[in-house]
Amino acid sequence: MNPLAKLAQMVTKPKPPVGTTPADVIHRENKWRLLRYRPAPGGPKFQTPVLLVPSLINRHYVMDLLPGKSLAEDLVKAGHDVYCLDWGTPGDEDRYLSFDDVCDRYLGRAIRKVAKRSPRGKTHVLGYCLGGTLATIHAAVHQEHVASLLVLAAPVGFEGEIGLLETWTRLKTFQVGDIVEAFGNVPWQLMQSAFTMLRPTLSLSKAVHVVDKALQDDGLNANKWEEFSEGFRALETWGNDNVSFPGACYERYIEELYRKDALIKGTFTLSGKPVHLEKITVPTMCIVFQHDNIVPMKNASVLVDKIGSTDKELVSLPGGHVGAVVSRGAQRSLWPRMSAFWAKRDADVKLRVDANASADADADANANANANGSANAPVAIESEPHVEPAPKKMNGHHVNGHAAAAGPVSGTRAPVKKASKNKASSRSGGR
C-alpha cells in the first residue's frame, strides 16, 4: 500500500472498537457505574479481585483500549477478577459534587462492592493519574477493604518539582472560584487547552510521526501499519473524549492540593477525618515515568517516602504519562509485572489465612472435643446473572439518580526497592 493510501485509510476508516472487553454493570449511582469484566473460562485464579480506578476527567476505556491491546483483557486472561470504575459524565446538577462525595462516598462504595465479592473481603486497588490520587487519599483513611495499592503516574505531592501545571495554578490571576462560579463544572475544553499548552508542538509531532510511519516499507510485515494505525486512532479517540470536572471538587483539588500541598503537609481531610499518608500500611507499588510532563516524577514518587507500609516498591520507567501505560512495551513488561505484584500478595495472604484458619479449627476442636459441632458456612459470593453481550462502546452517559440494579453493558519502614528501567515507553509521548 502506498503512503497516500495509508493516510487516506486512517481518515476514512470508522472509529476503532475501544472499550469492548465484555463487562457487566454491578452497581450504578448518579453518573458513575461499576463494571465487572467477565472472567476467563473456569473463573478467576485468584481470590482477591482488582479494581481499576481511572482519572476522574478521562474515560475509563484507557484501561480497555483495543482488543488485543487492553489492560483489562490481559488481566482477565491472567486469571484476575477485574472491575473498573467508570466515572461517567457529570451534568450541570453535579457542580456542587464535593471532593468528599467523589473520594469517600463513590470510591468507597465501589471498593466495598468489589471487596464483598471476595472471600477475603478485600480488593487490590489500581489508581491511574488522578484516580491514583483519589485511591491514595481514600486508603489513608479507609484501608480495611484494601488488599494493596498500586498507583500509576499519580500526583501526590505538588512542591517536589514545580512543573508548568503547578506554576499556572498558583498564579494570582488564576481565580478558581470565578471559573467555578461562571461555568459550574470546569469544561473539559478548558482543561484540554492546558494540557495542549504543556507541549504546544505535540499535534505537529504526531502528524510527522504518522507520515513517517506511512512512508516506511512494511513489506516484511504487512500488518505493521494496520497495528500502528489502529493503536494510534484508538489513543486519539480516547485523548479527545474528555470529561468536565465537577466544580466544587475541582476547586478543592486546586486550592488544597496544588496550591497548599496539603496531602504531603498532613493538613488534608476526607469527610472531616485527617489524611495522613503514614497510615497506609498495605503493600504498595508506585510507578512513575521519567518523561511525564503532566505528573513530574518527584511529585509521584514522594508517596513511597511518606507511607507507613513495609512492603513498598518504587518503579521508575522511561516514557510519558499515557504512552508508557498503553504501549506494546507496557503490555510486554509493565502489565505482567503489575499482575505478578497482585498474584504474589494474593498467595502470601492466602497462606496466612489458611494457617490461621487451621490453628483456629484445632483450638475449637480441642475446646469442644465432647460437643456437637457444625461445619463452618462457606463465604457467599454473588453469582453473575446471565446477560446479553455488551455493546461495543460504553459512553458513561446515565440518568441522574440513586443506586440502580445491576445490568448488562457492552514501626520501621523497609527500604524502598527501586526497579531497573525497561522499555515501556512509546512514541505517543506525554498525554
HUHUCOR-V872957 format. One record per pair of residues at least 12 apart in sequence whose ideal C-beta (glycine too) atoms are under 10 Angstrom apart, sorted by the first residue. I is the first residue (numbers start at 1). J is the second residue. Records with the same first field share a line. If there is no record, write none. Layout:
I: J / J
This chain:
1: 214 / 218 / 222 / 225 / 226
2: 214 / 215
3: 211 / 212 / 213 / 214 / 215 / 216 / 217 / 225
4: 214
5: 214
6: 210 / 211 / 213 / 214 / 215 / 216 / 218 / 225 / 226 / 228 / 229
7: 210 / 211 / 213 / 214 / 215 / 229
8: 214
9: 214 / 225 / 226 / 229
10: 210 / 213 / 214 / 225 / 228 / 229 / 230 / 232 / 233 / 236
11: 233
13: 229 / 230 / 233
14: 233
15: 233 / 234 / 236 / 237 / 241 / 392 / 393
16: 65 / 66 / 67 / 69 / 229 / 230 / 231 / 232 / 233 / 234 / 235 / 236 / 237 / 238
17: 65 / 66 / 67 / 230 / 234 / 237 / 392 / 393 / 410
18: 59 / 61 / 62 / 64 / 65 / 66 / 67 / 70 / 233 / 234 / 235 / 237 / 238 / 241 / 392 / 393 / 394
19: 35 / 59 / 60 / 61 / 62 / 63 / 64 / 65 / 66 / 70 / 72 / 84 / 86 / 234 / 237 / 238 / 390 / 391 / 392 / 393 / 394 / 395 / 396 / 409 / 410
20: 61 / 64 / 65 / 66 / 67 / 70 / 73 / 389 / 390 / 391 / 392 / 393 / 394 / 410
21: 35 / 37 / 38 / 61 / 63 / 64 / 65 / 66 / 67 / 70 / 71 / 72 / 73 / 74 / 75 / 76 / 82 / 84 / 390 / 410
22: 36 / 37 / 38 / 39 / 73 / 76 / 387 / 389 / 390 / 408 / 409 / 410
23: 35 / 36 / 37 / 38 / 60 / 64 / 72 / 76 / 82 / 83 / 84 / 86 / 387 / 390 / 394 / 408 / 409 / 410
24: 36 / 37 / 38 / 384 / 385 / 387 / 388 / 390 / 406 / 407 / 408 / 409
25: 86 / 387 / 390 / 394 / 398 / 404 / 405 / 406 / 407 / 408 / 409
26: 83 / 110 / 113 / 114 / 117 / 382 / 384 / 385 / 405 / 406 / 407
27: 83 / 85 / 109 / 110 / 112 / 113 / 114 / 403 / 404 / 405 / 406
28: 86 / 88 / 398 / 399 / 401 / 402 / 403 / 404 / 405 / 406 / 407 / 409
29: 88 / 105 / 106 / 109 / 110 / 113 / 398 / 401 / 402 / 403 / 404
30: 87 / 88 / 90 / 91 / 93 / 94 / 97 / 101 / 105 / 106 / 398 / 399 / 400 / 401 / 402 / 403 / 404
31: 86 / 87 / 88 / 89 / 90 / 91 / 93 / 94 / 97 / 106 / 243 / 246 / 396 / 397 / 398 / 399 / 400 / 401
32: 56 / 60 / 85 / 86 / 87 / 88 / 89 / 90 / 102 / 106 / 107 / 109 / 110 / 396 / 398
33: 60 / 84 / 85 / 86 / 87 / 88 / 110 / 394 / 396 / 398 / 403 / 404 / 406 / 407 / 409
34: 51 / 83 / 84 / 85 / 86 / 106 / 109 / 110 / 111 / 113 / 114 / 403 / 406
35: 52 / 60 / 63 / 64 / 72 / 82 / 83 / 84 / 85 / 86 / 110 / 390 / 394 / 409
36: 49 / 51 / 81 / 82 / 83 / 84 / 113 / 114 / 117 / 382 / 384 / 406 / 409
37: 50 / 52 / 63 / 64 / 70 / 72 / 73 / 75 / 76 / 80 / 81 / 82 / 83 / 84 / 390
38: 76 / 82 / 384 / 387 / 389 / 390
39: 76 / 79 / 80 / 81 / 82 / 384
40: 73 / 75 / 76 / 77 / 78 / 79 / 80 / 81 / 82
42: 79
43: 79 / 81
44: 75 / 76 / 78 / 79 / 80 / 81 / 82 / 118
45: 78 / 79 / 80 / 81 / 343 / 346
46: 78 / 79 / 80 / 81 / 118 / 120 / 124 / 339 / 342 / 343 / 345 / 346 / 347 / 350
47: 81 / 118 / 119 / 120 / 122 / 147 / 346 / 347 / 349 / 350 / 353 / 379 / 381
48: 80 / 81 / 114 / 115 / 118 / 119 / 120 / 121 / 122 / 123 / 124 / 147 / 148 / 342 / 343 / 345 / 346 / 347 / 349 / 350
49: 80 / 81 / 82 / 83 / 114 / 115 / 117 / 118 / 120 / 122 / 123 / 124 / 125 / 147 / 342 / 346
50: 72 / 75 / 76 / 78 / 80 / 81 / 82 / 83 / 84 / 114 / 123 / 124 / 125 / 126 / 147 / 148 / 150 / 338 / 339 / 342 / 346
51: 81 / 82 / 83 / 84 / 85 / 107 / 110 / 111 / 113 / 114 / 115 / 123 / 124 / 125 / 126 / 127 / 135 / 145 / 146 / 147
52: 64 / 71 / 72 / 75 / 82 / 83 / 84 / 85 / 86 / 124 / 125 / 126 / 127 / 128 / 131 / 150 / 152
53: 83 / 84 / 85 / 87 / 107 / 110 / 111 / 125 / 126 / 127 / 128 / 129 / 130 / 131 / 132 / 133 / 134 / 135 / 138 / 150 / 151 / 152 / 154
54: 84 / 85 / 86 / 87 / 126 / 127 / 128 / 129 / 130 / 131 / 132 / 134 / 152 / 243
55: 87 / 127 / 128 / 129 / 130 / 131 / 132 / 133 / 134 / 153 / 154 / 242 / 243
56: 85 / 87 / 90 / 99 / 102 / 103 / 106 / 107 / 129 / 130 / 131 / 133 / 134 / 243 / 244 / 245 / 246 / 249 / 250 / 253
57: 87 / 90 / 129 / 130 / 131 / 186 / 188 / 191 / 192 / 242 / 243 / 244 / 245 / 246 / 250
58: 87 / 128 / 129 / 130 / 131 / 188 / 238 / 239 / 241 / 242 / 243 / 322 / 431
59: 86 / 87 / 88 / 89 / 237 / 238 / 239 / 241 / 242 / 243 / 393 / 394 / 395 / 396
60: 72 / 84 / 85 / 86 / 87 / 88 / 128 / 131 / 238 / 243 / 394 / 396
61: 84 / 86 / 234 / 237 / 238 / 241 / 393 / 394 / 395 / 396
62: 128 / 129 / 234 / 235 / 238 / 239 / 241 / 322 / 325 / 326
63: 75 / 82 / 84 / 85 / 86 / 126 / 128 / 131 / 325 / 326
64: 76 / 82 / 84 / 394
65: 230 / 231 / 234 / 235 / 237 / 238 / 325 / 326 / 331
66: 227 / 230 / 231 / 233 / 234 / 235 / 237 / 326
67: 230
68: 227 / 230 / 231 / 331
69: 227 / 230 / 231 / 234 / 235 / 326 / 327 / 328 / 330 / 331
70: 234 / 326 / 331 / 335
71: 84 / 126 / 128 / 152 / 325 / 326 / 330 / 331 / 334 / 335 / 338 / 339
72: 84
74: 331 / 335 / 336 / 338 / 339
75: 126 / 335 / 336 / 338 / 339 / 342
77: 339
78: 335 / 336 / 338 / 339 / 340 / 342 / 343
79: 339 / 343 / 346
80: 124 / 338 / 339 / 342 / 343 / 346
81: 114 / 117 / 118 / 123 / 124 / 381
82: 114 / 124 / 126
83: 110 / 111 / 113 / 114 / 117 / 123 / 124 / 125
84: 110 / 114 / 126 / 394
85: 106 / 107 / 109 / 110 / 111 / 113 / 114 / 125 / 127 / 131 / 134 / 135
86: 110 / 394 / 395 / 396 / 398 / 409
87: 102 / 106 / 107 / 130 / 131 / 134 / 243 / 246 / 396
88: 243 / 394 / 395 / 396 / 397 / 398
89: 185 / 188 / 242 / 243 / 244 / 395 / 396 / 397 / 398
90: 102 / 184 / 185 / 186 / 243 / 244 / 245 / 246 / 247 / 249 / 396 / 400
91: 184 / 185 / 244 / 246 / 397 / 398 / 399 / 400
92: 183 / 184 / 185 / 244 / 247 / 400
93: 184 / 185 / 246 / 400
94: 184 / 185 / 244 / 245 / 246 / 247 / 248 / 249 / 400
95: 180 / 181 / 183 / 184 / 185 / 186 / 244 / 246 / 247 / 248 / 249 / 250
96: 180 / 184 / 185 / 246 / 247 / 248 / 249
97: 185 / 245 / 246 / 247 / 248 / 249 / 250
98: 246 / 247 / 248 / 249 / 251 / 252 / 271
99: 134 / 137 / 246 / 248 / 249 / 250 / 251 / 252 / 253 / 256 / 257 / 268 / 269 / 270 / 271
100: 248 / 249 / 252 / 269 / 270 / 271 / 272 / 273
101: 246 / 248 / 249 / 271
102: 130 / 134 / 138 / 246 / 248 / 249 / 252 / 253
103: 133 / 134 / 135 / 136 / 137 / 138 / 141 / 249 / 252 / 253 / 270 / 271 / 275
104: 134 / 137 / 138 / 141 / 142 / 270 / 271 / 272 / 273
105: 271
106: 134 / 138
107: 125 / 127 / 131 / 134 / 135 / 137 / 138 / 139 / 142
108: 138 / 141 / 142 / 145 / 270 / 271
109: 403
110: 123 / 125 / 138
111: 123 / 125 / 135 / 138 / 139 / 142 / 143 / 144 / 145 / 146
112: 142 / 144 / 145
113: 145 / 382 / 403
114: 145
115: 144 / 145 / 146 / 147
116: 145 / 379 / 380 / 381 / 382
117: 379 / 380 / 381 / 382 / 383 / 384
118: 145 / 147 / 346 / 379 / 381
119: 350 / 353 / 378 / 379 / 380 / 381
120: 145 / 147 / 346 / 349 / 350 / 353 / 379
121: 144 / 145 / 147 / 379
122: 143 / 144 / 145 / 146 / 147 / 148 / 282 / 349
123: 145 / 146 / 147 / 148
124: 146 / 147 / 148 / 149 / 150 / 282 / 283 / 285 / 338 / 341 / 342 / 343 / 345 / 346
125: 138 / 139 / 143 / 145 / 146 / 147 / 148 / 149 / 150 / 151 / 282
126: 148 / 149 / 150 / 151 / 152 / 285 / 287 / 338 / 341 / 342
127: 139 / 149 / 150 / 151 / 152 / 153 / 154
128: 150 / 151 / 152 / 153 / 154 / 287 / 321 / 322 / 325
129: 151 / 152 / 153 / 154 / 155 / 292 / 294 / 295 / 300 / 321 / 322 / 325 / 431
130: 153 / 154 / 155 / 245 / 253 / 295
131: 151 / 152 / 153 / 154
132: 149 / 150 / 151 / 152 / 153 / 154 / 155 / 156 / 286 / 287 / 295 / 300 / 303
133: 151 / 154 / 155 / 156 / 253 / 257 / 263 / 295 / 300 / 303
134: 154 / 249 / 253 / 270
135: 149 / 150 / 151 / 154
136: 149 / 151 / 154 / 155 / 156 / 263 / 275 / 277 / 280 / 284 / 286 / 303 / 306 / 307
137: 156 / 257 / 263 / 268 / 269 / 270 / 275 / 277 / 280
138: 270 / 275
139: 151 / 275 / 277 / 279 / 280 / 281 / 282 / 284 / 307 / 309
140: 263 / 268 / 270 / 273 / 274 / 275 / 276 / 277 / 278 / 279 / 280 / 306 / 307 / 308
141: 268 / 269 / 270 / 271 / 272 / 273 / 274 / 275 / 276 / 279 / 280
142: 270 / 271 / 273 / 279
143: 279 / 280 / 281 / 282 / 309
144: 282
146: 280 / 281 / 282 / 283 / 284
147: 282 / 283 / 342 / 345 / 346 / 349
148: 282 / 283 / 284 / 285 / 309 / 311 / 341 / 342 / 344 / 345 / 346 / 349
149: 280 / 282 / 283 / 284 / 285 / 286 / 303 / 307 / 309 / 312
150: 283 / 284 / 285 / 286 / 287 / 313 / 315 / 338 / 341 / 342 / 345
151: 284 / 285 / 286 / 287 / 288 / 300 / 303 / 304
152: 285 / 286 / 287 / 288 / 289 / 295 / 300 / 315 / 321 / 324 / 325 / 330 / 334 / 338
153: 286 / 287 / 288 / 289 / 292 / 294 / 295 / 297 / 299 / 300 / 317 / 319 / 320 / 321 / 322 / 324 / 325
154: 286 / 287 / 288 / 295 / 299 / 300 / 303
155: 253 / 257 / 258 / 263 / 292 / 294 / 295 / 296 / 299 / 300 / 302 / 303
156: 257 / 261 / 263 / 264 / 277 / 286 / 295 / 299 / 300 / 301 / 302 / 303 / 304 / 306 / 307
157: 257 / 261 / 263 / 264 / 265 / 277 / 296 / 298 / 299 / 300 / 301 / 302 / 303 / 305 / 306
158: 170 / 254 / 256 / 257 / 258 / 259 / 260 / 261 / 262 / 263 / 264 / 295 / 296 / 299 / 302
159: 258 / 260 / 261 / 264 / 265 / 298 / 299 / 302
160: 261 / 264 / 296 / 297 / 298 / 299 / 300 / 301 / 302 / 305
161: 295 / 296 / 297 / 298 / 299 / 300 / 301 / 302
162: 296 / 298 / 299
163: 198 / 292 / 293 / 294 / 295 / 296 / 298 / 299
164: 194 / 195 / 197 / 198 / 199 / 293 / 294 / 296
165: 194 / 195 / 197 / 198 / 258 / 293 / 294 / 295 / 296 / 299
166: 258 / 259 / 261 / 296 / 299
168: 194 / 197 / 198 / 258
169: 194 / 253 / 254 / 255 / 257 / 258 / 259
170: 254 / 258 / 259 / 260
174: 254 / 258 / 259
176: 247 / 250 / 251 / 252 / 253 / 254 / 255 / 258 / 259
177: 247 / 251 / 254 / 255
179: 247 / 250 / 251 / 254
180: 245 / 246 / 247 / 248 / 249 / 250 / 251 / 254
181: 247 / 251
182: 247
183: 244 / 245 / 247 / 250
184: 244 / 246 / 247 / 248
185: 243 / 244 / 245 / 246 / 247 / 248 / 249 / 250
186: 244 / 245 / 246 / 247 / 249 / 250 / 251 / 253 / 254
187: 242 / 244 / 245
188: 240 / 241 / 242 / 243 / 244 / 245
189: 242 / 244
190: 244 / 245
191: 242 / 243 / 244 / 245 / 250
192: 239 / 240 / 242 / 431
194: 294
195: 239 / 242 / 293 / 294 / 321 / 430 / 431
196: 431
198: 293 / 294 / 321 / 430 / 431
199: 293 / 294 / 320 / 429 / 430 / 431
202: 293 / 428 / 429 / 430 / 431
205: 427 / 429
206: 232 / 235 / 236 / 239 / 427 / 428 / 429
209: 228 / 232 / 427 / 428 / 429
210: 228 / 229 / 232 / 233 / 236
212: 427
213: 225 / 228 / 229 / 232 / 427
214: 228 / 229
216: 228
227: 328
228: 328 / 427
231: 326 / 327 / 328 / 426 / 428
232: 427 / 428
234: 326
235: 322 / 323 / 326 / 327 / 426 / 428
236: 428
237: 393
238: 322 / 326
239: 322 / 428 / 431
241: 393 / 395 / 396
243: 396
252: 268
256: 268 / 269
261: 299 / 302
262: 275
263: 275 / 276 / 277 / 302 / 303 / 306
264: 277 / 299 / 302 / 303 / 305 / 306
266: 278 / 306
276: 306 / 307 / 308
277: 302 / 303 / 304 / 305 / 306 / 307 / 308 / 309
278: 306 / 307 / 308 / 309 / 413
279: 307 / 308 / 309
280: 303 / 306 / 307 / 308 / 309 / 312
281: 307 / 308 / 309 / 310 / 311 / 312 / 411
282: 307 / 308 / 309 / 311 / 312 / 345
283: 309 / 310 / 311 / 312 / 313 / 341 / 342 / 344 / 345 / 348 / 349
284: 303 / 304 / 307 / 308 / 309 / 310 / 311 / 312 / 313 / 314 / 341 / 416
285: 304 / 311 / 312 / 313 / 314 / 315 / 337 / 338 / 341 / 342 / 345 / 417 / 419
286: 300 / 301 / 302 / 303 / 304 / 305 / 307 / 312 / 313 / 314 / 315 / 316 / 416
287: 300 / 301 / 313 / 314 / 315 / 316 / 317 / 324 / 325 / 334 / 337 / 338 / 341 / 419 / 424
288: 300 / 301 / 302 / 303 / 304 / 314 / 315 / 316 / 317 / 324
289: 315 / 316 / 317 / 318 / 319 / 320 / 321 / 322 / 323 / 324 / 325 / 424 / 425 / 430
290: 316 / 317 / 318 / 319 / 320 / 324 / 421 / 425
291: 317 / 318 / 319 / 320 / 321 / 323 / 324 / 425 / 429 / 430
292: 317 / 319 / 320 / 321 / 322 / 323 / 324 / 429 / 430 / 431
293: 320 / 321 / 429 / 430 / 431
294: 320 / 321 / 322 / 430 / 431
295: 321 / 430
297: 314 / 316
300: 314 / 316
301: 314 / 315 / 316 / 416 / 418
304: 413 / 415 / 416 / 417 / 418
305: 413 / 416
306: 413
307: 413 / 416
308: 411 / 412 / 413
309: 413 / 414 / 416
310: 411 / 412 / 413 / 414 / 415
311: 344 / 345 / 348 / 414 / 417
312: 413 / 414 / 415 / 416 / 417
313: 337 / 341 / 414 / 416 / 417 / 418 / 419
314: 416 / 417 / 418 / 419
315: 334 / 337 / 338 / 341 / 417 / 418 / 419 / 420 / 421 / 422 / 424
316: 418 / 419 / 420 / 421
317: 329 / 330 / 333 / 334 / 337 / 419 / 420 / 421 / 422 / 423 / 424 / 425
318: 421 / 422 / 423 / 424 / 425 / 426
319: 334 / 421 / 422 / 423 / 424 / 425 / 426 / 427 / 428 / 429 / 430
320: 425 / 426 / 427 / 428 / 429 / 430 / 431
321: 428 / 429 / 430 / 431
322: 426 / 428 / 429 / 430 / 431
323: 424 / 425 / 426 / 427 / 428 / 429 / 430 / 431
324: 423 / 424 / 425 / 426 / 428 / 429 / 430
325: 424 / 426 / 428
326: 424 / 426 / 428
327: 423 / 424 / 425 / 426 / 427 / 428
328: 423 / 424 / 426
329: 422 / 423 / 424 / 425 / 426
330: 422 / 423 / 424 / 425 / 426
331: 424
332: 422 / 423 / 424
333: 422 / 423 / 424
334: 422 / 424
335: 424
337: 419 / 422 / 424
357: 376
360: 376
361: 373 / 376
364: 376
382: 406
384: 406 / 408
385: 405 / 406 / 407 / 408
386: 408
387: 406 / 407 / 408 / 409
388: 407 / 408 / 409 / 410
389: 408 / 409 / 410
390: 408 / 409 / 410
391: 408 / 409 / 410
392: 410
393: 409 / 410
394: 409 / 410
396: 409
